[in-house]
Amino acid sequence: MTQSKKASPVHPAITPDMTIKEVLDRFPDLFGVFEDHGLHFCAGCYVMLASNIEQGADYSGLRPTDRQALLAELNRLAISDFHEAGSASSSTPRLPEMGESAGSG
C-alpha cells in the first residue's frame, strides 16, 4: 500500500505537487515564505497561484536545495500554525477565486 500525500488532521503536509493557491487557501500567513524564497507574485497574476510548488520553483529558477528549504519552511510553519488554535487564521482574508474581482466579496 502506498502512503498518501494528503494532509492528515495531525500533520498538514505541504508537498511539491500542491498548488500554491491550495497552500495559501489553507495557510494564508505563508504568503511571505514564498516571497522570501524567491517565488514572486505580480498583481493580478494567477499563473503562479495556479501552479504547483514544483512548477513555481521552476518558473523562479530555484535550485534543488532552495526548493527543499522552501518546503521545509512551509511545513514547519504550517505545522506550527496548525497546532495553534486551528489550521489557519480565520481573520486573514482568503485569496480571490480565479475570475473574481479582488474588490468584490
N, C-alpha and C positions, 0 to 999 in steps of 0.2 A: 504494500500500500504506500502510495506517495504522500508526502506531507504537503498540506495545503499552504499556499502563500497568503491566504486570507487572514486578517487580523482576528484574534480571539478576544473575548471580553477581558482577558487578563493582560494581553500583550498586543498593543496596537502596531504591529509590524508594518513598516513602510518599505516597499520593495521597488526595484528599478522599473517594473512594468506598470506601476500605478501611475495614473495621470497626475500631473502637477495640480490640476484643479481638484481632483479627488482628495489629494493630501490637504490642500488648503481649505476645502469644504469641511473636512474633519478637524483640522488643526489650523485655524486661521492665523494664529500667532506665529506660525513657522514661515510666513512670507519672507521675513528678513533673512532667514537662514539661506534661502535660495539666492537672494541678492548677495549675501556675504560670500557665497561660494562661486559667484560669477554667472549665475543664471539670471539675466536681467529681463525685465518686462517693460515694454513700451505701452503708453496709454492707449487703451482700446485694442491692443493686440491679443488675439485669442490663440495664436499659433503656439506660444509657449504653454499656455494653460491647457490646451487640448493635447499636448504632447505628453508622453510618459516621461518619467525622470531620466531614463536612459537616452531618449531622443533629445530632451532638453540639454542634457550634458553634451551630446554630440554637437548640437547647434552652437553651444557655447564654447566648444573646444576643450572641455575638461579632460585632464589626464586620468587614467585609471585610479591612481592614488587619490586624486582630488574627488573623484566620484565616490570612492569608499569613504572618504572623510565626510562628504555631504550626507550620504546615507546614515552613517554612524551618528552624526549630529542630529539629523531629523528624528531618528529613532530614539535617541537619548532624550531629546526634548519632548517628543510625543509621549513617551512613557512617563516622564515627569509630569507633564500636563494631564495625562490620563489618570494618574494616581492622585492628583489634587482635585478634589470637588467635582469630578466629572471629566469627560474626554476633551471637551473644547469649551472655551469661554463663550457663554451664551450672550454676553454683552458685545462681542465682536461681530460686526456686520458680515453677512455672507457675501460671497462673490456673486455678481450678477450672472444669470444664465446667458448662454450664447444667444444673441439676438435681442436680449433685453436691454433697455436703456439703463445706464448707470444712475440716472436721475429718477427713474420710476420705482415704486415699491417702497 
